Amino acid sequence: MVDFSTLTPDELTELNAIDSRNFGYPPVTDRADVMAKVVEPDRFVVAKDNGKIVAGAGSYPMDMTVPGGRTLATSAVTWVSVSATHTRRGITRTMMEWLHNEARQRDEPLLALTASEGGIYERFGYGVSTRHRLVSIDRRANRLRPFAGSDHKSNGSVRLVEPFEHLDEILAIYDRYRRNQVGELSRTADMFTWCYQPKPDDLLVGALHPDGFAMWGIKPDWDDGYPRHGLDLVDFFAVTEQANHALWRTILSVDLVGEITARSAIAPDDPLPMLLEDPRGVRTTGLRDHAWIRVEDPVRCFSARTYRTSDSFTVGVVDEPILDERFDSTFKRNYFTEVVAISGDGAKLSRRRPDVAVTRAALGPLLLGAGSATTLAAGRRLRATPTHFERLDAFFGVNPLPHCRTYF
Ligand SMILES: CC(C)(COP(=O)(O)OP(=O)(O)OC[C@H]1O[C@@H](n2cnc3c(N)ncnc32)[C@H](O)[C@@H]1OP(=O)(O)O)[C@@H](O)C(=O)NCCC(=O)NCCS
């Protein structure tokens, strides 16, 4: 018999042991103090069989920026795992319901997560709302264009630092950055340390500008006298164009480096290729989903953002992953969990017949402006009269694209 309960502080080590086994990483021992700071036990649920933990899930309290610059209290879902002895019997489903209920109780209208596998979370109402562009840059073959300051003698505004000795400064710049970046999450010093602190033998270099920050690790490769170290850019944010240029100037000036790679630091529509003399120098090696979001309270969430046109729509929400043939001929009122009227004045529950039907998971990309109505309709996540598509895209769209560099 499996029972569900809230995690207690003395169960954290046991939960971590289960979680590390299920995810395939060693249990946390040397950083148990940081782990205890970021895990708030009453935000975590555990499943127990005969008194032993067999599964767990929880959330961190964060804020996500929506179009227009407001932020929404967000449950950042994490640590979802079930022991191999207890999978596929509905434990995750129960834990997700617990987390959604908890978000409502805590007045957090949005939930976000990053998925270990793509097939799990849409059924729980989560849709891909930000993406990462994985890139590879051949440092030796690339120079910044003169307008971006290719003269490295003017690098004076950037200092190389040990990142964890400058957390206050870094987080103050980050806070300015994330409030202007749709889809980005807030960070605390403890979360920053938890996510980024390197193992004792690893080197992490910080580049600090008054309006930006970059952080990278170096993988040495001397190649018998033909050095071609790898530079892995793990974090990068800039509030101003000058900071962006100065930080890139610095990164491209790290001698002995051959390839620069980045997994999360470069947005899909980042202007970096245009700053280089050879735009193809930024090779996109992958495009993958990052933040999946669930709009728990559509009225609160869609009231928080701004829109690009003065249009309005009545949106019917369906708590199923796909809109099947039923929706082709009619939008019956009983198909919808909620119907929300959305306009530039805000969002409110409506009794009207919807003119757009969307799955709960597709609300995420609409909220952040990540997905076009045309594509969502082709993928059966949205139904509307095709003549509405252009209006919907103009209304919900954002520029630049939403992006979230934060791991959790
Ligand atoms: C992924 C994991 C959490 C699923 O837990 P679980 O308790 O077996 O899931 P449930 O039994 O509650 O399944 C709920 C639904 O999800 C589906 N599902 C579960 N795991 C899935 C997977 N890996 N891929 C696709 N679908 C999956 C089930 O088929 C079920 O579908 P249905 O209710 O629509 O029929 C578990 O396998 C696990 O811990 N894996 C290793 C760690 C991990 O990847 N965690 C996720 C972190 S983001």
The ligand as a Gaussian input file, in Angstrom:
#p B3LYP/6-31G(d) Opt

LIG

0 1
 C        9.021000       9.364000     -15.445000
 C        8.535000       8.815000     -14.135000
 C        8.579000       9.942000     -13.104000
 C        7.081000       8.336000     -14.324000
 O        6.552000       7.895000     -13.078000
 P        5.317000       6.834000     -12.985000
 O        4.876000       6.829000     -11.578000
 O        5.706000       5.573000     -13.613000
 O        4.214000       7.554000     -13.868000
 P        2.643000       7.208000     -13.785000
 O        2.462000       5.736000     -13.540000
 O        1.974000       8.154000     -12.830000
 O        2.213000       7.550000     -15.246000
 C        1.368000       8.610000     -15.588000
 C        1.234000       8.657000     -17.075000
 O        2.497000       9.002000     -17.656000
 C        2.913000       8.004000     -18.606000
 N        4.357000       7.907000     -18.505000
 C        5.073000       7.664000     -17.405000
 N        6.389000       7.677000     -17.683000
 C        6.492000       7.947000     -18.989000
 C        7.605000       8.096000     -19.863000
 N        8.873000       7.964000     -19.430000
 N        7.365000       8.381000     -21.154000
 C        6.091000       8.520000     -21.598000
 N        4.996000       8.379000     -20.804000
 C        5.203000       8.100000     -19.513000
 C        2.195000       6.746000     -18.170000
 O        2.069000       5.850000     -19.239000
 C        0.872000       7.303000     -17.692000
 O        0.054000       7.596000     -18.801000
 P       -1.555000       7.618000     -18.734000
 O       -1.950000       7.979000     -17.325000
 O       -1.920000       8.675000     -19.718000
 O       -1.966000       6.258000     -19.099000
 C        9.401000       7.616000     -13.644000
 O        9.450000       6.655000     -14.673000
 C       10.827000       8.024000     -13.280000
 O       11.088000       8.302000     -12.134000
 N       11.784000       8.021000     -14.236000
 C       13.180000       8.354000     -13.949000
 C       13.382000       9.807000     -13.496000
 C       12.697000      10.782000     -14.438000
 O       12.868000      10.742000     -15.632000
 N       11.877000      11.676000     -13.849000
 C       11.187000      12.722000     -14.555000
 C       11.946000      13.967000     -14.298000
 S       11.507000      15.329000     -15.269000

